[in-house]
Amino acid sequence: MLDTILISLLIVAICVLLLGVKVFFVKGGKFPNTHVSGNKALRDKGIGCVQSQDREARQKPRFSIEEWENSGAEEVK
């Protein structure tokens, strides 16, 4: 049982080391940006991140003043 745990921890440690070679051994190294906004080809096609689009949509007012008045909604205080 202990052997299995130690072998598993060793495999995980080796994987982390291999995934982080650039970060650990290159001066100023960092993990690559895998976010949609970090991909130039997707930006050129106009494809954006859903989270960013959602954040922008939430900042826009839900109704314009004219739509608000025509909807019959009461004034919120």
NORPE-V545717 format. One record per pair of residues at least 6 apart in sequence whose ideal C-beta (glycine too) atoms are under 8 Angstrom apart, sorted by sequence separation. I is the first residue (numbers start at 1). J is the second residue. D is the distance in Angstrom with one decimal. If there is no record, write none. Layout:
BEGIN
i = (I	I)
j = (J	J)
d = (D	D)
END
This chain:
BEGIN
i = (23	32	36	37	42	17	22	23	22	23	63	22	63	20	36	37	36	37	36	35	37)
j = (29	38	42	43	48	24	29	30	30	31	71	31	73	31	47	48	48	49	49	49	52)
d = (4.8	7.9	5.6	7.0	7.9	7.3	4.5	6.3	7.7	6.0	6.7	7.6	8.0	7.9	6.7	7.0	6.5	5.4	4.3	6.6	6.6)
END
